Amino acid sequence: MRTEFEDCLPAELRGPGTTIAPLPGGLSGARVHRVMTAGRGFVLKVTSAREPLESWRLRAGVLRAAAAAGVAPSVVHLDEARRAVLTERVVDRGFVAWLADPATRAAAVGALGSALRKVHALPIPVGSPSSDLRELLSATWAGLRDFPLPAWVGDAVSGALAVLPPTPDRALVLSHNDVNPSNLAYDGERVLFLDWDSAGANDPFHDLATLAVFLRLDDATSAQLIAAHDQAPVVERLPPRFVYLRGAIAALCGALFLQVARAGGHSGGTPEVALSLGEVQARMHAGVLSARTPDGQWAFGLALLEASTHLFA
């Protein structure tokens, strides 16, 4: 008996030799499945039929453009009626490990910067969403104020909102807007970006600063990443706009993770002293914490907010 997900596949991939298994989804609510047939792997992503068709078409168009530029998995099939996208499954050969190895770190940083340059060279589709980071942080914080939180969390958010953003000095680009490590893949030759649902017009420093936060890049490595992106010499002083966004993004992502943890049933409160971002990521790597559970989301949110207090300088 055919399932609704098999109906999302092209005819040549349907049949008894095809297996479809659910994968952990992101925060968007989309249903994501791994599809295997004849030794080939694919990823099927199905969003709600309630999503406006124009919005789905815009995101599908961005994904196709990114795939054509070699910075996203190849698009195999689109089904507008079911809001379904089938892409080639990319086997990640360990970008984070590639970056962490001193012998390959420079090559990893260079490849990452070059890949982001290709993303930012893509045309911005008409109707692409954009957002104000400070407004989003304020709104997210407003939804947490009645929740038990360590006292220092409010100070961290207030401190982030008190920093005035430097005037943007670069034109808007098509930004991925969610380049955390779970959306990075290295296939042995290329750096690819996954999950393009948040893509939209933004400052090019937004993606670069996000990577600096989640990959815990020091200032020197951040400067190398910017230079690889710009195809320019490495500068001694980081651009003020990058520095600002680095801190603000850490604060925003921290608040968002606390909000998600609350929605998932976390009771809030402790600890008064947060684990460092490195400690939380190490525990996640070891399987002690998971970003898919309220406890893991809470710890991750606190760690990001704690990190934000050090990243504006």
Order of alpha helices (4+ residues) and beta strands (2+ residues): beta-beta-beta-alpha-beta-beta-alpha-alpha-alpha-alpha-beta-beta-beta-beta-alpha-alpha-alpha-alpha-alpha
